[in-house]
């Protein structure tokens, strides 16, 4: 059986799992949907925008968190993680399905990295929960900053070591092992609130794949982890239902609109987009990690 099809089958089963859990919770609590949060139009507009850029690889967790807090869209910050995981799961899964169909990627590489991320989310979550988050953020932020510098040198022609003309669509041998190992860690870190997109982009680029191949890999990896995390929040009722619904619907619309643009994006532009993602995420992690170090001093 084709490995790409198996990946789609796995994601399809997870999608049904998410739709059932999510839909059943909405039906059961249909008389309590008006939970005092801000108008769903606000959260819908926010996630239409963030998922538009999420489809470009920017990541939606951090900007959505910032905008929801800025607009005071949720009555309680405790509902924020659950609302994001539950509301964004289906848009991210939509991204994964669309990129698998439109971007050529080696099926074995895709399936292996997806299973590695899932395994990381299952096995690594308990271990990651015990780690010092501020140290993880500083280390990852520094690593991403170094990667961004190397990519800038490559893009401007200062060095050709990394190369701007990677054309491979899959990993083989030791590279596949390294890629799966890193994705296992990223899957675990994602359960702790550390985004998977930017590190996965760096991983794919540094190991020699076509940068565009990162999109189906990182989105499928995230899509395989999010329904599992969402189920925990749904069971506990720790999410805002109406905002989550608007996030899901408007997020999917944003994904459908941008997919044509990404498919036609010049790889030179894509490379600079990747660099911007690296810098943005690096600054975000370093600032947050350093701030937490200062608080605990």
C-alpha positions, 0 to 999 in steps of 0.5 A: 500500500502506498505510504502517502495514502497510509498517511492520509488514512491515519490523518483521516481517522484522526480527523473523524476522531476530532469531529466526533469528540468536538461535535458531540461536545457541542451537541451535548452542551448546545444549551450552554454555548453562550459562555460570556466570551466576546463576539465569535466574529472577532475570534473568527476574523483573528483566526482567518488571518492567523491561519492564512499565515499559518498555511504559509508556515508562520504558525498560528499559536503565538499570534492567535494567543496575542490577538485573543488576549489583546481583544480580550476575546476570552473571559478566562485565560485558562480557556486559551490553550484548550480553545486553540487546540480544539479550534485550530485542529481541523484547519491544520488538518485541512492544511495537511491534506491539501499540501499532501495533494499539491506538494510532492513529498516522499511517502516513506519520509512523510509517514515516518515523521508523522508517526515519530511526532505522534509517538513523541506526543504520547511518550514524551509529554510526561517527560517534557512536562518535568523540564524547565520550559524557560531553558527549552525556549532559550536553547531553541531560540538560540538554535533558530537564530543561528539557523536563520543567520546561516540561511541568510548567508546562503540566500545572499550568496555569501556561502553555498554550503547550505545551498539554495537549490535543494531539490530532494523530496525525501530522506534516506538512511541516516538522514531519515533517522535523524529527521524522525528523532528530531520530529519525535522531540518536536512532537513532545515539545508541541504538547508543552506549547512549543511550536513545531513549524519553525524547527521543522522548517529548519530541519528539512532545509538543513538536511537538504530537502526542497524547502516546500517539502517542509509544508506537508511534513510539518503540517501533517505532524502537527495535525497528528498531534493536535486532535490528541491534545484537543481530546483532553481539553474537550473531556475537561470542558476547558475551552470556549465553545463558541469562539472555538467554532468560529476559529474552526470555520474561519480558519478553514476558509483562510487555509483554502484561500491561501493554498493557491498562492503557496502552490505558485510561490517562487522558491526564492521568495519561500526561502526568505519567508523561511528566514523570516519565520526563523527570526520571528520564532527565535525572538519570540522564544528568547524574549519569553525565556529570558523574561521567565529567567528574570522572574525566577531570579 
